[in-house]
Structures are given as structure tokens and as C-alpha cells.
Amino acid sequence: MRPVPWWALLSAIGAPFFLIGGWTAGAARQPDHYDPIFDTISVLAGPGATDPWIMQLGLAAAGACYLVTAIGLVLAGVLGRALLALGGIATGLVALFPQPENGGSDEHAFVAGTAFVALALWPLASTVALRDRFWPTWADPGVPRPWAVRRPAAIIASLVPIGLCAWFGVEMFSRGPWIGLTERFAAGAESIWPMVVAISARLAPSALPAAGTDTAAEPSPVE
């Protein structure tokens, strides 16, 4: 049995496709004064944009992909999957609460911030062993884990977007010249990692424990 179903792999691949494709197509529709290095992704989905539906669709589709991937990515554990799902829901809500043409929006800032934080932390959270009564767990001792969900890779996969989000935050508050670029780096990195995890799991030779295997015991984290 494959540790990741085909539909979860498809959704994991779809997230960066819709997100990066959305901001690329959306930016192409803007007037010449739009600068993707400085202007944010959110501007593309706002009321002042040309064809804002492109970025809104990209955000909604990417959020749905994160949510579907979280359902199927059982090897990520309870906490990791919960944060990935939260990030997906928040990403979709960014499309519903776009950045206004003038000024800011508390609702937009909240859902966008939640998405960035949740999607940055879920790789590290996937290494935390919690009891899962509804799904088999890859945290059981003796069950090999694909390299992308082992602790060293998961730590790097969280630290990199955390650093990029911090850089984006500094650019935002200082009104630096690279606001849009740093946001794209952070969002792009976060969208790619679920795909990396799903592909590494599909390529892994091991399978999930067979149906009926006792997983009630509290597992210990696997290094």
C-alpha cells in the first residue's frame, strides 16, 4: 500500500502550480506600473487589480490543494496535518478577504499571517508523535519514514520559510524595495514542500502498517 494516495500526490503538485501560476498570470495582466519585486501578491487579488479573479482563483485552488493533501498525507502525523490543513483554509480565505485598494485590512492581515505561520511550522510539527486514533501513523518505531519527514529535513523545511517570512516582515514594516519578491520567496517555498514530501513518500519502498496493526501505543519520535 502506498503511504500517499494518488489524489493527495496530485493535490500536492497542484498547490505550487495554482499559486505560482496564479501570481504569474495575474501579474501579466496588470498595467506597467505593477512591479512584482515591490508589489505584493495580495494586490493582484484586490479590487484595484486588473482581472483579480485570476489570483483569487489561484489562492482558493492552492488552499484547497493544501487541505486535500493534509487529508491524504497520513505520514505527517496529527499535528503536522492539522497545521497544513489550517494553512490551506487560511490561504483560501485570503481570496475572500483581499487587500483593499487603499489602506490595510485586519481580516486580510490575519488570514494571510495565519497561512504563512501554519505552512511554515507544519513540517516541524510532523515530527511530533501524537496518538492518531483514525489513521495509521508513520511515527511507530520500526516503520521507516521517507527522508522528507525525518527530523533533519523537517527542521530545515521549517527554518527556511520562517527565515523568508521574517525577511518579508522586515521588508513590509520598513517599506523596503523587495516586499513582493520576499513574499513570493516565502509563499513559493511553503507551497513546494508538501509536494516534496508527497513525492518522497510515493518513492519510498516501505508501506504503511497493514490493516489491523495495533497503533494504539504512544509512539516515540523518530530521528
N, C-alpha and C positions, 0 to 999 in steps of 0.2 A: 504494500500500500504506500503510495506517495505521501510524504508529510505535508505537502501543499497541493490542494486540488487545482485542476486546470483553470477554473474560473477565478480563483484567488491570484494565480500567476498572471492571468490576463488583466485583472484589475490593478495589480501592482505595476505592470508595464504601462497601463493606461494613465496612471496618475501623472508622471512627468510628461507624457505625450500631451495630455489635455492642458496641463498648467503651463509648460514652456511653449507649447504650440499656441495657447490662448494669448499669452502676452506678446509673442512674436507677431501673430496675425493682427492682434489689436493695435500694436504699435505701428504696423504698416498702414493702418487706416487713419492715423492721426495726421494733423497738419504738420508742416515742417518745424514749427516751434516746439513740438513734443520731443524731449530729449530723454531717451531710455537710461542714460547714465545718471541723470539727476532726478527725473520724474518717476514716481512710484508705480507699481503695478496697479494699485488701487485706483489711480487716476483713470486708467483705461476702463474701469467698470463704473465710473462715476457719471453723473448726469451731464458733465461738461465734455465728455469724450464723444468722438465720432464712433457710432456703432458700439455702444458699451455692452451690448448683448454678447459680443464675442468673448470678452473677458469674463463676463458674468457666467456664461455657459462653461468656459474653461474652469473657473473656480468651482462651480457646482459639480461638474463632472469629476474633477480631481478629488473633491471632498467625498463624493460617492465611492470613488475607487479606493480611497483610504479606508472607508468604512467596510466595504466588501472584503478588502484584503485583511483587515483586522478579524473578521469573522472566520476566514479560512486559514489564517496563519497561526495554527494552534501551537506551534513550537515556540512562539514568542511569549507564552505564559499569560497568566491572567492580567497582571498589572501592565505589561507591555502592550497587550492587545487593547486594553481599556484606554490607554493614552493615545494609541494610534487611532482608535475609533473617535475619541474626543477631538483629536486633531482634524479628522475628516469632517465631523459635524461642524466644527468651528470654521473650517475652510469654506464649506458650503454656505454658512451664514454670512461670510464676508460678501458673497454675491447679493445677499438680501439687504445688507447694511453697507452700501458702498460709501466711499469717501465723498462728502459733498463738494460741489464745485468751489465754494469759498468757505474757509474755516475748517474746523475739525468736527469729529463726531465721536462721542463717548462710546456709542454702540459699536461703531466700526473699530475703534481702538481696542475695545475689549475682546471682540471675537477674533480680530487679527492677532492680538497678543496671545490669546489662548491657543490659537492654531500653531503659532511659532514655538511656544513653550512646550506644548504637548508633543509635537512632532520632533522636537529636539531631544526630549527625555525618554521617548518610548524605547529606543534601542538599549539604553542602560537599564531601564525598568524590566526589559525582557529577561535579564539575567537573575532577577529576584525570584526565588522559589516560593510560590504561594499555592495552596491547595486549589485544584480546579475539579469540581465535582461533575462537570458536564462535558469536559473534553479531555482526551489523553494528553499527557504532558511529556515534553522532552527534557524536563528537569530531573527525571528519575535517574538515580545512579545506575550506570551501566548502559544507558541509552545514549549513543553518540549524538552530538549536536553538530550541525553544519558550522563551518568556520565563521560565518557571518553573525551567528548568535552566540558565539563564545565570548567570554568576558573581555579579552583584549580588544577584539574587533568592535564590540558593542560600546566600550568606553570611548574609543576613537570616533565611532559613528555618532555619539552624543556630543563629545567635546568640540568637534569641528563645527556643527551647526550652532552650538552655543556661542562659540567664538565669533562666527559670522553674524549671528543675531546681535551680539554685543557691539560689533563694529557698525552694524546697521543702526542700532540705537544711538551710538555716538554721532553718526552722520545726521540722524534725524534731529537730535537736540541741538546740534551745533550748526544745522543747516549747511552741512558740508556739500562738496561738489559731487559726491558719489552715492547719494541716497538711493537712487534707483538701482545702481549696479550692485551695491551691497545687499539690497533686498532680494534681488534676483539670485545672487550667490547663495544666500541663506535658504530661500524657498526652493531653489533648484536642488541643493544638496539634500534637503529634507525629503523632496519628492522621489529622489533616486534610490535612497537606502531601502525602502520596502521592496523595491524591485530586486535589488542585490540580494536581500535575504531570501526572497521567494525563489530566485533562480538558484542560489547556492543550495537551498533545501531540495529543490527538484533534482539537482545533480548529485545529491548525497546518496551513497549506496544503501544506507540503512533505512529502515522503515519504522513507523510508529509501533508501539507495543500492540500486539494482537488484541482483538476484541475480547473482553473478559479479563484482561490483565488487571491485577489489583493495583490501583494508583492512589489508594486512599491515604497511604502513609505520607507524611510530610517530607518532600524531597529536600535534599541539600543542594545549594547552588553548585553548578559545575564550572570549574575554572576554564 
